[in-house]
Amino acid sequence: MAQHHIKSFLKTIQDNKHWYIISIVFDNTAYFRRLNKINHLYHRLSNSKATLTGNPSNRSWWNLIKPSGIYLPVITANDLSFNFILSTELKINELEFKSRVKKICPYVSIKIRYRDINEMEKITEDHYYTYQQNIVSFGNNKRNKPDYIKN
């Protein structure tokens, strides 16, 4: 993903009504026992027919909240972290989000920050996201490229 596309997304995310910084940490052994590839968490969360009792499927729920953003998987010897920065059309029910993730694979920890300007400033100051090679874009952020990329 182009560095300037990421920078543009990070600069404009605060213009959205609902935006989040989410960090999920999994134990590698548990994660890879349930899922075959690193990006399968995203695929299951956004496109599976799995459901929580009395709620829509993950696919229907994902289409309802219409998330757009980026995620960065970071793997170490023991852990796999997913770091999401996303905006949504509707406010996410945090308990429901945690439950959907936990049903896919139990996590070690999860932090959901809603409109946390201080955390966003840390991210943009560190330039951490802008120099990573394995960032994945999704939603409208993947489809809509800034004008300077289209030309």
Order of alpha helices (4+ residues) and beta strands (2+ residues): alpha-beta-alpha-alpha-alpha-beta-beta-alpha-beta-alpha-beta-alpha-alpha
